[in-house]
Structure formats: structure tokens, C-alpha cells
Amino acid sequence: MNSAPSSIGLPKYQRGVGMVEVLITALVLAIGLLGLSALQLTALKNNHSSMQRSIAVVQSYTIIEAIRANPNSA
């Protein structure tokens, strides 16, 4: 016994509707994944910029502390 629905009883204009729904779902999913990857790329860029700023701040504090420790050699 085959319990799977067949398209024999469907009108002509409804055949293939399932395939169209699957294609639209795949398109929506692909657009969503592209948006997610763009969001991840933006986050990585911002993280890299933040790391560079933090390194610059640490280096400037190091220089300032060296000047405070020995102002004559500065």
C-alpha cells in the first residue's frame, strides 16, 4: 500500500506547487544565510579595529609610564 499523495487527482494548475514552495524556501534560507555571513564579517572587522585600539592604548600607557619613571632621559 502506497500512502503517499499523488498528483493524479490535482487540477492541472496545482501540479508542481510543492516544488515552487521548496524553491522559495531555499531562496529565503539562502538570503538569510548571506545576511548572517555579512553580519559575522562586520563583527570580525569591528573586533579587529577594537583590538588595534586596545594595543595602541597599552603601548601609549607604557611610554607614559617610562617617561614618568625617568623624566630626564625623555
Biopython code that builds the backbone (N, CA, C, O; Angstrom):
import numpy as np
from Bio.PDB.StructureBuilder import StructureBuilder

atoms = [
    (1, "MET", "N", (0.833, -1.182, 0.000)),
    (1, "MET", "CA", (0.000, 0.000, 0.000)),
    (1, "MET", "C", (0.879, 1.247, 0.000)),
    (1, "MET", "O", (1.778, 1.399, 0.828)),
    (2, "ASN", "N", (0.606, 2.097, -0.912)),
    (2, "ASN", "CA", (1.339, 3.346, -1.014)),
    (2, "ASN", "C", (0.456, 4.457, -0.463)),
    (2, "ASN", "O", (-0.584, 4.771, -1.042)),
    (3, "SER", "N", (0.867, 5.053, 0.654)),
    (3, "SER", "CA", (0.043, 6.086, 1.281)),
    (3, "SER", "C", (0.498, 7.484, 0.897)),
    (3, "SER", "O", (-0.063, 8.465, 1.386)),
    (4, "ALA", "N", (1.501, 7.602, 0.031)),
    (4, "ALA", "CA", (1.974, 8.918, -0.384)),
    (4, "ALA", "C", (0.955, 9.551, -1.326)),
    (4, "ALA", "O", (0.403, 8.876, -2.196)),
    (5, "PRO", "N", (0.703, 10.866, -1.149)),
    (5, "PRO", "CA", (-0.265, 11.528, -2.032)),
    (5, "PRO", "C", (0.295, 11.637, -3.436)),
    (5, "PRO", "O", (1.490, 11.864, -3.621)),
    (6, "SER", "N", (-0.558, 11.478, -4.408)),
    (6, "SER", "CA", (-0.127, 11.595, -5.799)),
    (6, "SER", "C", (-0.780, 12.818, -6.419)),
    (6, "SER", "O", (-1.744, 13.363, -5.882)),
    (7, "SER", "N", (-0.249, 13.237, -7.542)),
    (7, "SER", "CA", (-0.785, 14.422, -8.216)),
    (7, "SER", "C", (-1.820, 14.064, -9.266)),
    (7, "SER", "O", (-2.166, 14.903, -10.098)),
    (8, "ILE", "N", (-2.322, 12.832, -9.246)),
    (8, "ILE", "CA", (-3.291, 12.407, -10.257)),
    (8, "ILE", "C", (-4.619, 13.138, -10.075)),
    (8, "ILE", "O", (-5.257, 13.526, -11.053)),
    (9, "GLY", "N", (-5.031, 13.322, -8.827)),
    (9, "GLY", "CA", (-6.324, 13.954, -8.590)),
    (9, "GLY", "C", (-6.262, 15.471, -8.552)),
    (9, "GLY", "O", (-7.303, 16.113, -8.408)),
    (10, "LEU", "N", (-5.083, 16.069, -8.676)),
    (10, "LEU", "CA", (-4.969, 17.520, -8.601)),
    (10, "LEU", "C", (-5.299, 18.173, -9.935)),
    (10, "LEU", "O", (-5.059, 17.599, -10.997)),
    (11, "PRO", "N", (-5.847, 19.368, -9.868)),
    (11, "PRO", "CA", (-6.066, 20.112, -11.113)),
    (11, "PRO", "C", (-4.726, 20.450, -11.769)),
    (11, "PRO", "O", (-3.682, 20.423, -11.118)),
    (12, "LYS", "N", (-4.768, 20.767, -13.055)),
    (12, "LYS", "CA", (-3.548, 20.987, -13.824)),
    (12, "LYS", "C", (-2.741, 22.171, -13.280)),
    (12, "LYS", "O", (-1.511, 22.124, -13.289)),
    (13, "TYR", "N", (-3.404, 23.225, -12.809)),
    (13, "TYR", "CA", (-2.708, 24.421, -12.344)),
    (13, "TYR", "C", (-2.067, 24.246, -10.969)),
    (13, "TYR", "O", (-1.291, 25.105, -10.550)),
    (14, "GLN", "N", (-2.366, 23.158, -10.253)),
    (14, "GLN", "CA", (-1.783, 22.953, -8.936)),
    (14, "GLN", "C", (-0.602, 21.989, -8.962)),
    (14, "GLN", "O", (0.066, 21.816, -7.943)),
    (15, "ARG", "N", (-0.334, 21.372, -10.077)),
    (15, "ARG", "CA", (0.792, 20.447, -10.142)),
    (15, "ARG", "C", (2.099, 21.238, -10.129)),
    (15, "ARG", "O", (2.239, 22.224, -10.853)),
    (16, "GLY", "N", (3.039, 20.810, -9.318)),
    (16, "GLY", "CA", (4.327, 21.485, -9.220)),
    (16, "GLY", "C", (4.361, 22.594, -8.198)),
    (16, "GLY", "O", (5.386, 23.262, -8.055)),
    (17, "VAL", "N", (3.267, 22.816, -7.476)),
    (17, "VAL", "CA", (3.225, 23.864, -6.463)),
    (17, "VAL", "C", (4.201, 23.538, -5.331)),
    (17, "VAL", "O", (4.833, 24.438, -4.778)),
    (18, "GLY", "N", (4.323, 22.273, -4.992)),
    (18, "GLY", "CA", (5.252, 21.883, -3.928)),
    (18, "GLY", "C", (6.681, 22.228, -4.283)),
    (18, "GLY", "O", (7.445, 22.654, -3.417)),
    (19, "MET", "N", (7.056, 22.054, -5.534)),
    (19, "MET", "CA", (8.414, 22.380, -5.967)),
    (19, "MET", "C", (8.664, 23.875, -5.891)),
    (19, "MET", "O", (9.754, 24.301, -5.509)),
    (20, "VAL", "N", (7.669, 24.676, -6.249)),
    (20, "VAL", "CA", (7.806, 26.127, -6.168)),
    (20, "VAL", "C", (7.980, 26.541, -4.708)),
    (20, "VAL", "O", (8.799, 27.409, -4.407)),
    (21, "GLU", "N", (7.235, 25.942, -3.817)),
    (21, "GLU", "CA", (7.364, 26.257, -2.392)),
    (21, "GLU", "C", (8.754, 25.901, -1.871)),
    (21, "GLU", "O", (9.337, 26.644, -1.082)),
    (22, "VAL", "N", (9.273, 24.774, -2.311)),
    (22, "VAL", "CA", (10.613, 24.367, -1.889)),
    (22, "VAL", "C", (11.655, 25.345, -2.422)),
    (22, "VAL", "O", (12.578, 25.714, -1.696)),
    (23, "LEU", "N", (11.523, 25.770, -3.676)),
    (23, "LEU", "CA", (12.471, 26.712, -4.256)),
    (23, "LEU", "C", (12.419, 28.068, -3.542)),
    (23, "LEU", "O", (13.459, 28.677, -3.293)),
    (24, "ILE", "N", (11.225, 28.537, -3.216)),
    (24, "ILE", "CA", (11.093, 29.802, -2.494)),
    (24, "ILE", "C", (11.701, 29.683, -1.103)),
    (24, "ILE", "O", (12.367, 30.607, -0.636)),
    (25, "THR", "N", (11.478, 28.559, -0.440)),
    (25, "THR", "CA", (12.065, 28.337, 0.883)),
    (25, "THR", "C", (13.584, 28.324, 0.801)),
    (25, "THR", "O", (14.251, 28.900, 1.660)),
    (26, "ALA", "N", (14.141, 27.675, -0.217)),
    (26, "ALA", "CA", (15.595, 27.642, -0.388)),
    (26, "ALA", "C", (16.129, 29.048, -0.650)),
    (26, "ALA", "O", (17.192, 29.409, -0.144)),
    (27, "LEU", "N", (15.405, 29.841, -1.432)),
    (27, "LEU", "CA", (15.830, 31.211, -1.704)),
    (27, "LEU", "C", (15.825, 32.055, -0.439)),
    (27, "LEU", "O", (16.779, 32.790, -0.183)),
    (28, "VAL", "N", (14.771, 31.960, 0.348)),
    (28, "VAL", "CA", (14.692, 32.716, 1.600)),
    (28, "VAL", "C", (15.801, 32.284, 2.559)),
    (28, "VAL", "O", (16.414, 33.122, 3.220)),
    (29, "LEU", "N", (16.055, 30.997, 2.633)),
    (29, "LEU", "CA", (17.118, 30.490, 3.502)),
    (29, "LEU", "C", (18.484, 30.977, 3.030)),
    (29, "LEU", "O", (19.324, 31.345, 3.852)),
    (30, "ALA", "N", (18.714, 30.983, 1.731)),
    (30, "ALA", "CA", (19.994, 31.454, 1.192)),
    (30, "ALA", "C", (20.206, 32.936, 1.489)),
    (30, "ALA", "O", (21.308, 33.341, 1.860)),
    (31, "ILE", "N", (19.169, 33.739, 1.330)),
    (31, "ILE", "CA", (19.282, 35.172, 1.628)),
    (31, "ILE", "C", (19.548, 35.383, 3.118)),
    (31, "ILE", "O", (20.344, 36.245, 3.491)),
    (32, "GLY", "N", (18.896, 34.614, 3.954)),
    (32, "GLY", "CA", (19.138, 34.711, 5.393)),
    (32, "GLY", "C", (20.558, 34.331, 5.765)),
    (32, "GLY", "O", (21.174, 34.983, 6.608)),
    (33, "LEU", "N", (21.084, 33.286, 5.147)),
    (33, "LEU", "CA", (22.461, 32.877, 5.439)),
    (33, "LEU", "C", (23.468, 33.901, 4.930)),
    (33, "LEU", "O", (24.491, 34.130, 5.575)),
    (34, "LEU", "N", (23.194, 34.522, 3.784)),
    (34, "LEU", "CA", (24.067, 35.581, 3.301)),
    (34, "LEU", "C", (24.062, 36.778, 4.250)),
    (34, "LEU", "O", (25.105, 37.381, 4.501)),
    (35, "GLY", "N", (22.904, 37.114, 4.770)),
    (35, "GLY", "CA", (22.820, 38.194, 5.752)),
    (35, "GLY", "C", (23.575, 37.869, 7.027)),
    (35, "GLY", "O", (24.234, 38.728, 7.614)),
    (36, "LEU", "N", (23.473, 36.627, 7.444)),
    (36, "LEU", "CA", (24.186, 36.197, 8.650)),
    (36, "LEU", "C", (25.692, 36.246, 8.445)),
    (36, "LEU", "O", (26.428, 36.656, 9.342)),
    (37, "SER", "N", (26.156, 35.831, 7.269)),
    (37, "SER", "CA", (27.594, 35.883, 6.998)),
    (37, "SER", "C", (28.079, 37.329, 6.898)),
    (37, "SER", "O", (29.193, 37.626, 7.329)),
    (38, "ALA", "N", (27.283, 38.223, 6.348)),
    (38, "ALA", "CA", (27.663, 39.639, 6.304)),
    (38, "ALA", "C", (27.741, 40.217, 7.712)),
    (38, "ALA", "O", (28.632, 41.012, 8.013)),
    (39, "LEU", "N", (26.820, 39.823, 8.565)),
    (39, "LEU", "CA", (26.849, 40.264, 9.958)),
    (39, "LEU", "C", (28.093, 39.760, 10.669)),
    (39, "LEU", "O", (28.701, 40.494, 11.448)),
    (40, "GLN", "N", (28.477, 38.522, 10.414)),
    (40, "GLN", "CA", (29.679, 37.942, 11.018)),
    (40, "GLN", "C", (30.923, 38.671, 10.519)),
    (40, "GLN", "O", (31.832, 38.939, 11.305)),
    (41, "LEU", "N", (30.980, 38.995, 9.231)),
    (41, "LEU", "CA", (32.117, 39.713, 8.671)),
    (41, "LEU", "C", (32.250, 41.098, 9.298)),
    (41, "LEU", "O", (33.359, 41.527, 9.617)),
    (42, "THR", "N", (31.139, 41.796, 9.475)),
    (42, "THR", "CA", (31.164, 43.112, 10.108)),
    (42, "THR", "C", (31.643, 43.013, 11.550)),
    (42, "THR", "O", (32.410, 43.858, 12.010)),
    (43, "ALA", "N", (31.202, 42.003, 12.252)),
    (43, "ALA", "CA", (31.637, 41.813, 13.643)),
    (43, "ALA", "C", (33.135, 41.539, 13.718)),
    (43, "ALA", "O", (33.808, 42.039, 14.620)),
    (44, "LEU", "N", (33.660, 40.760, 12.794)),
    (44, "LEU", "CA", (35.095, 40.478, 12.778)),
    (44, "LEU", "C", (35.904, 41.738, 12.484)),
    (44, "LEU", "O", (36.946, 41.958, 13.102)),
    (45, "LYS", "N", (35.444, 42.559, 11.558)),
    (45, "LYS", "CA", (36.138, 43.813, 11.256)),
    (45, "LYS", "C", (36.146, 44.731, 12.478)),
    (45, "LYS", "O", (37.180, 45.307, 12.816)),
    (46, "ASN", "N", (35.013, 44.866, 13.128)),
    (46, "ASN", "CA", (34.935, 45.724, 14.309)),
    (46, "ASN", "C", (35.791, 45.180, 15.444)),
    (46, "ASN", "O", (36.400, 45.951, 16.185)),
    (47, "ASN", "N", (35.842, 43.873, 15.584)),
    (47, "ASN", "CA", (36.666, 43.261, 16.625)),
    (47, "ASN", "C", (38.142, 43.539, 16.362)),
    (47, "ASN", "O", (38.893, 43.829, 17.294)),
    (48, "HIS", "N", (38.562, 43.453, 15.105)),
    (48, "HIS", "CA", (39.959, 43.718, 14.758)),
    (48, "HIS", "C", (40.312, 45.182, 15.037)),
    (48, "HIS", "O", (41.387, 45.471, 15.564)),
    (49, "SER", "N", (39.422, 46.095, 14.688)),
    (49, "SER", "CA", (39.646, 47.518, 14.943)),
    (49, "SER", "C", (39.746, 47.791, 16.445)),
    (49, "SER", "O", (40.592, 48.567, 16.890)),
    (50, "SER", "N", (38.889, 47.155, 17.203)),
    (50, "SER", "CA", (38.919, 47.316, 18.660)),
    (50, "SER", "C", (40.216, 46.780, 19.250)),
    (50, "SER", "O", (40.778, 47.384, 20.164)),
    (51, "MET", "N", (40.696, 45.653, 18.738)),
    (51, "MET", "CA", (41.959, 45.093, 19.232)),
    (51, "MET", "C", (43.118, 46.037, 18.934)),
    (51, "MET", "O", (43.988, 46.226, 19.784)),
    (52, "GLN", "N", (43.147, 46.632, 17.742)),
    (52, "GLN", "CA", (44.218, 47.564, 17.400)),
    (52, "GLN", "C", (44.191, 48.791, 18.301)),
    (52, "GLN", "O", (45.243, 49.282, 18.710)),
    (53, "ARG", "N", (43.015, 49.285, 18.608)),
    (53, "ARG", "CA", (42.907, 50.436, 19.520)),
    (53, "ARG", "C", (43.384, 50.074, 20.914)),
    (53, "ARG", "O", (44.072, 50.866, 21.557)),
    (54, "SER", "N", (43.032, 48.901, 21.383)),
    (54, "SER", "CA", (43.474, 48.465, 22.713)),
    (54, "SER", "C", (44.990, 48.339, 22.773)),
    (54, "SER", "O", (45.601, 48.731, 23.767)),
    (55, "ILE", "N", (45.603, 47.800, 21.727)),
    (55, "ILE", "CA", (47.066, 47.685, 21.685)),
    (55, "ILE", "C", (47.704, 49.072, 21.688)),
    (55, "ILE", "O", (48.714, 49.291, 22.357)),
    (56, "ALA", "N", (47.115, 50.009, 20.941)),
    (56, "ALA", "CA", (47.651, 51.379, 20.914)),
    (56, "ALA", "C", (47.563, 52.028, 22.284)),
    (56, "ALA", "O", (48.489, 52.734, 22.685)),
    (57, "VAL", "N", (46.477, 51.810, 23.011)),
    (57, "VAL", "CA", (46.318, 52.379, 24.345)),
    (57, "VAL", "C", (47.349, 51.778, 25.304)),
    (57, "VAL", "O", (47.962, 52.503, 26.087)),
    (58, "VAL", "N", (47.540, 50.468, 25.247)),
    (58, "VAL", "CA", (48.516, 49.823, 26.129)),
    (58, "VAL", "C", (49.925, 50.336, 25.836)),
    (58, "VAL", "O", (50.692, 50.596, 26.763)),
    (59, "GLN", "N", (50.269, 50.483, 24.571)),
    (59, "GLN", "CA", (51.599, 50.984, 24.210)),
    (59, "GLN", "C", (51.787, 52.431, 24.644)),
    (59, "GLN", "O", (52.867, 52.803, 25.101)),
    (60, "SER", "N", (50.752, 53.248, 24.506)),
    (60, "SER", "CA", (50.876, 54.649, 24.943)),
    (60, "SER", "C", (51.023, 54.733, 26.460)),
    (60, "SER", "O", (51.798, 55.554, 26.951)),
    (61, "TYR", "N", (50.301, 53.906, 27.213)),
    (61, "TYR", "CA", (50.463, 53.894, 28.664)),
    (61, "TYR", "C", (51.865, 53.430, 29.050)),
    (61, "TYR", "O", (52.440, 53.926, 30.018)),
    (62, "THR", "N", (52.408, 52.493, 28.307)),
    (62, "THR", "CA", (53.764, 52.028, 28.579)),
    (62, "THR", "C", (54.773, 53.151, 28.372)),
    (62, "THR", "O", (55.685, 53.325, 29.181)),
    (63, "ILE", "N", (54.618, 53.900, 27.311)),
    (63, "ILE", "CA", (55.522, 55.026, 27.047)),
    (63, "ILE", "C", (55.371, 56.100, 28.118)),
    (63, "ILE", "O", (56.365, 56.647, 28.596)),
    (64, "ILE", "N", (54.135, 56.403, 28.495)),
    (64, "ILE", "CA", (53.894, 57.419, 29.528)),
    (64, "ILE", "C", (54.520, 56.997, 30.857)),
    (64, "ILE", "O", (55.133, 57.817, 31.540)),
    (65, "GLU", "N", (54.372, 55.731, 31.225)),
    (65, "GLU", "CA", (54.963, 55.248, 32.481)),
    (65, "GLU", "C", (56.486, 55.286, 32.432)),
    (65, "GLU", "O", (57.131, 55.570, 33.441)),
    (66, "ALA", "N", (57.065, 55.002, 31.266)),
    (66, "ALA", "CA", (58.524, 55.088, 31.138)),
    (66, "ALA", "C", (58.994, 56.528, 31.281)),
    (66, "ALA", "O", (60.045, 56.777, 31.870)),
    (67, "ILE", "N", (58.237, 57.471, 30.755)),
    (67, "ILE", "CA", (58.601, 58.883, 30.904)),
    (67, "ILE", "C", (58.457, 59.307, 32.354)),
    (67, "ILE", "O", (59.304, 60.043, 32.860)),
    (68, "ARG", "N", (57.420, 58.869, 33.029)),
    (68, "ARG", "CA", (57.237, 59.215, 34.446)),
    (68, "ARG", "C", (58.336, 58.611, 35.308)),
    (68, "ARG", "O", (58.783, 59.232, 36.273)),
    (69, "ALA", "N", (58.771, 57.415, 34.968)),
    (69, "ALA", "CA", (59.804, 56.757, 35.769)),
    (69, "ALA", "C", (61.156, 57.454, 35.617)),
    (69, "ALA", "O", (61.922, 57.529, 36.578)),
    (70, "ASN", "N", (61.449, 57.953, 34.444)),
    (70, "ASN", "CA", (62.746, 58.593, 34.204)),
    (70, "ASN", "C", (62.534, 59.803, 33.298)),
    (70, "ASN", "O", (62.768, 59.716, 32.093)),
    (71, "PRO", "N", (62.095, 60.934, 33.859)),
    (71, "PRO", "CA", (61.787, 62.091, 33.016)),
    (71, "PRO", "C", (63.033, 62.732, 32.407)),
    (71, "PRO", "O", (62.922, 63.426, 31.396)),
    (72, "ASN", "N", (64.216, 62.523, 32.989)),
    (72, "ASN", "CA", (65.434, 63.147, 32.467)),
    (72, "ASN", "C", (65.851, 62.539, 31.124)),
    (72, "ASN", "O", (66.366, 63.253, 30.264)),
    (73, "SER", "N", (65.642, 61.262, 30.935)),
    (73, "SER", "CA", (66.049, 60.629, 29.673)),
    (73, "SER", "C", (65.019, 60.831, 28.573)),
    (73, "SER", "O", (65.303, 60.561, 27.406)),
    (74, "ALA", "N", (63.843, 61.294, 28.922)),
    (74, "ALA", "CA", (62.816, 61.502, 27.913)),
    (74, "ALA", "C", (63.180, 62.727, 27.108)),
    (74, "ALA", "O", (62.452, 63.100, 26.189)),
]
sb = StructureBuilder()
sb.init_structure("model")
sb.init_model(0)
sb.init_chain("A")
sb.init_seg("    ")
for serial, (resi, resn, name, xyz) in enumerate(atoms, 1):
    if name == "N":
        sb.init_residue(resn, " ", resi, " ")
    sb.init_atom(name, np.array(xyz, "f"), 0.0, 1.0, " ", f" {name:<3s}", serial, name[0])
structure = sb.get_structure()
